[in-house]
């Protein structure tokens, strides 16, 4: 990784890591040798071949509103229904500055967006900003090396906190601005078909004070909002049962759960939410987003990220209540999951078999049964198909952000759910994937996989063109 700083506060970082034996850069098709002692291949899960991706919460709508429907098993007029509706309004409402007619004062002084919906358009996936475009659904987590001795959280950057706010209220300057440029690295599949991976490089400029070379950073796009209550209802023992930190079974997969700080319980807990599973509950994830994304304080996080470093960030009363945070969390917990499509499509069915043969299901676990979640009866005891194990996996140097997050290393990422991934273009109008949106399509996202996923990626490189097309067709059906 290359770092360069200037007294003007410019910091440039290229995301191209040094090539190693698990690197996708420069990408080449490996020669297929003899079978290894342990194969990643798995038998297809017949229970996952269903359109009921979210069990009774499944929504059968494939329009641009597909991610924004209330779970259909919620009864009108119930407490769950009413809190969903209240949370929906809070989710959409924009925060302002010193507006006597607004119930949502408290924006900033520095922030990344003015509302929850501003980042999560259509409750879907974000993307990185284009040239000369304001970042809307993209953020940059930052920290200094080391961890807080009490919570284990990443050390905040003095003067900036844990997130680089790219916007500010009138009369103030943002903490910094970001520019993203890309280079192309070419490779070929085993059959000679060329492909290219897009490598991002980030430049931070215009910072209100010089950015230190010690600063670690992690660019991220907004993830899906739907199905989160189902993920929160998965029993902890179910998640932990899939851990294999020493790769005891020798399959090359050594997933582990992140252990993070539960701010409400004042103890360590299993992380579930965020690209590195840095939040244990959706309430904490929501309160953290209010604070980090909008500069809005709450009883859970009562301090501005820049408190003590800038005079505009002086201590003040919480700007949003616990009830409002809970309502927004409940809204997301009760969003239905879009149904899988094209179950009878021969190509998609072929791709489904290839998904297992390649070894993708070793991390993207197709099926799980939920337990219960207090206040959210709609998600209880559901057979769901999220295609995630909620564990951290080493994804190799090329996807590394080199920024630890609680117990997640700089090379580890939580397995993202795949349900709904085929509707991103419909809902959000783009096909950007991975944590920072660098991949311009599903196959490019697959080819970025390294580390524990290297064997699976190498197998994909050796697939025929028709097999690759079938694999993508299956993913598009989810």
N, C-alpha and C positions, 0 to 999 in steps of 0.2 A: 504494500500500500504506500502510495506517495503522498506526502503532506508538504504543503508550502504555505507559509504565512507571511503577511506583510503588516506594517504598522497601521495600515488603513483598515485592518480587520478582515482582510481577504483570506479565506482558507479554502483550498482546493483539494479534493480527494478523488482519486480514480478508483473505481470499484474493481479493477482488474487485478486479481491476486496472482501471485507467482504460480507457475504451472507445477503441479505435483502429480503423483500417480493416481490421485482421485479427482483430478481436475477435469472439467469439461472444456478448458481453454488451453491450447487450441484443440477443438473437438475433432476427434478422428474415430472411425469405426474400428473397434478392436477385432482381432482375429478370434473366432470362437474356438476355444480349446476343448479338452475333454470335460465331461460333466464334473462339477465339484462334488465333494462329499455331502454337502448340504445344499439343497436347492431352495430358492425362494418361491418356486411355483406352488400354488395352492389349488385345491379343487374349488370350482365355483360354488358359491353359496346360493342354493336354490331359493331360500327365503328372501333374498335380496332382489330377485327378479320379479318385482312388483311395482305398481305405480304408487303404492302407499308409502312413500318415502318417510313421512312423518307419522305413521300410524293413523290414529283418529284425528290428528291435527292437519292432515294432508289437504292442500288446496288444489283443486283441479282447474287451474286457470293459467294459461301460458301467454298472457298479454303483458304489456309493459307495467302492469300493476301486480304482477305475479308474486312479488316478495312482500306485499303490504296488506295482505288480508288477515283478519283475525282468525284464529283457529276455529274451524267450523263446529267443533264439539263444545264450544262455550255457549251457555244458555243466555239468551237476551235477558237483561235485567238482573243478572247475577252479580255478586260482588266482583268477580273476575272480569265480567263484561264491562262493568262501570269503570273499574280502574284502568282497563285497557283504553277505553274511550278518553278518560282524563289524561292518561299518559300520551296518547296520540296528539292531543292538543298541545301539551307541554313540549313534545318532541318537535313540533312544527314551529312553535313560537320563537321569534327572533329576539335576542337580548339587545338592549339599547344603552345609551349613556345619558343620564339626567333628563329623561323624558317624563314629565309629570303625568302624562296620560297613559304611560305604560306600566304594566305590572311586572315587567321583566327588565328592570334596570340592573346595572352591575356589570355590563360588558367590560372586559379588559382589566387594566389599561392596555395589556398586550394580549393577543389572542390569535387563533388560527381561523375561526369561523364564528358566526353569530348565532347559530342554532344547531341542534342535533341533525336536523334534516339537511342542513347546508353541507355537512360532510357525507351523510348517508342518503344520497338522493335515491328515492324509490326503495329505501331500505336495502340497497344493493352495494356493490363493490365500487370503491373509489379508483382513481387513476392518477398518475403523476402529471403535473402541469406541463403543457407544451411551451415552446418558446414564447416569451413575453406574455405568458398567461399567469394569472393569479392562482396560487394553489387553493383548491376548494376542498378536496377530499384526500389530502396528502399532508403528512406531518413528519417531523424529525425529532426523535427521542435523542437526548444527549445525557452524558454523565462523565464523571471522572473515574479513573481506575479505583477499584476497591468497592467495599460494601458498607452500609450502615451497620454498626455493631449490634444494634438492638433489633432492627427489622430485617436486615439482610438485603435491603433495597439498594439499587445502584446509587453511588454518591452523586448528589446534584452538582451542577457546575455553578460556582459562585457568580452571582449576577444574572444567571439565566435559569436556574432550576433544572428540571428534568426534561424539558421540552423546549425546542426553539420556536418561539412565537413569531410568525412571519407577517403579522398585521398589528395595528395599534389604533387606539381611539384618536379622534381628531386632536391635533396639537402635539402628539407624541410620535416618536419614531418607532418602528418595529424593532425587535431585537436583532434581526438580520433579514437578509433576502437570500433566496437560493436560486441557482441556475443549474439546470441539468443538461448535459450534452451526452451524446451516445457515439460509440464506435462499433463497428461490426467485426465479428470474428467468424470466419467461414469454416465450414466442415462438410463432410459428406457421409451419407449413410453407406452401409456395406454394398448396396446395389449401385452406388455411384451417384445417387441423387444428392444434389447440394442443399445445404441449409445454412442459415446464418443466425448467430446469437447477438443480441443487442446488449452492449456493455455500458452501464451508466457511469457517469462521472459527475460529482457534485461540487459546486463552488458556492461558498457562502461569502457574501459581501455586504457592505453597508452596516456592519454590526455597530451597536452603540458604544462598545468598547472592544478591544482586540480579543479575538478568539484564541484560546491557548492551544498549543500543539498537543496538550494532554487530553483534550476533549475527544471523547468517543461519541460516535453518532450512528443512528439507525433510521434511515428513511423508511416510511411505511405508508401504505394506502389504507383507506377505510375498508373493513371487511363487511360481509353480510350481517344483517340484523335478525333474520328469521331463524326459528328453530333453537334459539338460545336457551329458552326455558327447558327444552328437552335435554340439551347438553348439560345443563345445571342439575337436572334430575337424575343423571346417571350416577349410580351409587359409587362412592369413593373406592370401595373394595373392587368394583369392576374395573376401574381405571388402573388401580395398583396391581391387579392380577396380570396385566399385560406387560408390566415392567420386566426388563431383562438387562440390568445395568452391566453385567459382566459377559453378556452374550453366551449364557450357559448352554443354549441349544445350538450354538455354532452357526446360526443362519446369517450372521453379519448384521443383525438388527438388535440394537441395544437401547430401546426406548426407555425413558425415565420421566416421571412426573416432575414438574417444577414445584418446589416448596417455596411459598411466598408468604407475605405478611397480610393477615386478615385484620384490617383496621377496625372493624366492628367488634370482633371477638378478642382482639389484642393478643393474637397468637399466630403461629405459623400454620398454614393450611395448604391443601393441594391447589395449584393454579389451574384454571380452565380457560380463561378468556384472554384475548390478545395474541399477537403473532408469536410471542414467546411464553404464552400461558402465564402472564404476569399478574393476573387478577383472580382471586378465588371465587368471586360472586359477581353477578350482574349488577347488583346495587353498588358495589365498590367500583366496578368498571365504569358505571354511569357517573358516579360522583367524581371520579378521576377525570372523565372526559369533560364534565362541566368545568373543572378546575384547570386542566391543561389545555383544552381546546378553545374554551370561551373566556377564560379568566373569571369564572364565576365560582364563588366560594360557597361552601355548605358546612353543616356541622361536622361532617366526616373529614372534610379537607378545608379548614377555615382560613388558611393563609394563601395569599397570592403566591405564585411560583417565584416572583421577584421580590417578595417581602424581605426587607432588611438590606436590599441592594439598590433600590431605586426609590426616591421619595414618593413617587406616584403609587407605590405599592404598600402604603402604610396599613397597619392592622385595622380591621373594620368588622362590623357584624356580618354574619353569613348572608349571602345574597339569594340563596335558594334554600328551601326547606327540605327536611328529610322526607316529608310527604311527597314533594314534587319529584325528588330523586327516585323514590320508590315507584311512583306512578310511571315514570319513563322506563324504569327497569321492567316493570310489569308489562308495559306495552310491548317491549321487545320479547319478553318471555312468552307472550301469548300470540305472537305472529305465527301463522301457519306455514308449513313447509310445502313448496311447490311439488306437485306430483312428477314422478318420472314419466317420460314419454317414449314412444316408439318401441314398446315392448315386443311387438311382432315384426319389427324390422330385422331382416336376416343379417344385414351388415352390422347393425348395432349389437345383435346377439353374438355374432362372431367376435366383435370387439370386447364384449363382456368376458368371454372365455379367455381372450388374450390378456386382459387386465389381470386375471388370476395367474395365468401361465408366466407372465413377465415377473410377477412378484409384487405388484403394486399393493395388493390387499394385505401385505405384511404390516404396513403402517396405516394405509387407508382402510381400516377395518369396516366392512360393509354393514354389519348388523350389531345392534346392542339393544338391551331392554332397559328402560328407565325405571327408576324407583319412584319416590314421591318428592315433591317440592312444596314447602309450606306456602299456602296462599294461591297455589297454581294447580288446582286439581286436574285441569285439562291435559297436563303433561304426564300424569301418573301412569305407570305400568304400561307403557307403549313400546311396541316392537318397532324400532326405527332403523333407518339406513343412511346414516350421515357420512360414511366412508372416512372416519377418523378414529384414532385411538386416544386423542387428546394428550399424547405424550410428546416429549421433546426428542428430536433425532438430530444427529450430526449430519448436516447436508453438504459438507465439504467446504473447501476454501473459497470456491467461486461464488457461493451464496452467503458466505460469512459476512456479518456486519462488524465482527470483532468487538462487540459491545455486550458484555455479560448483563443478564437481567435476573436478579435473584440467583437461583442456582443454574439457570440456563447459561451455557457458555456462548462465546461469540460465534460459534459455528452451529449452534443448535436452534431449531425452530419447532414449534408445535405443529403437528400434522393438521393442516387445514381441512375442514369438511368439504366434500365435493358436491353435496346435494345442491341443486340449483345452478351449478356452474355453466350448464348449457343455455341458461336464459340471461346471462350477463349482457350479451349484445342487445337483446330485446329490451331489457329493463334500463340498462345504463349506457347503451350506445357505444360500447367499446369492447375490446377483447384483450385487455391488459390483465396479466395474471402474475402470480408470485407476490411476495410481501411488499415489494416496491414498484410493482407494475411493469417491470422491465420486459417481461415476455409478451409478445404480440399475438399470441395464440396458444392453444393448449399443447400442441406438439413442442413449441419452443419452451414452454414451461417444463415439460418432461425432460428435455435435453439439458436443462440447467441442473438437474438433480445430480448430486455427487455424494461423497461420504457413504453413509449406510445405504443410500439408494443407487450407488454406482453400478452394482450388478444388474439391477433392473433397467437402468438407463442403457447400459451396454447391450442388453438383450434387445431393447427397442431399436438401437442403432443397427442391429442385424436383421430386423424384421423386413419383410417384403413391403413394397409400396402399398399393396392392397391390405396387408395386415395392419400397417400403420394407419391407413384411412379408416379401417374398422375400429381400431382403438379410439381414435378421435370421435368417430360416430357414436360410440358407446358413451364417452364422456359428455358429449353434447346431449345425450338423452337424459342425463341426470338432472 
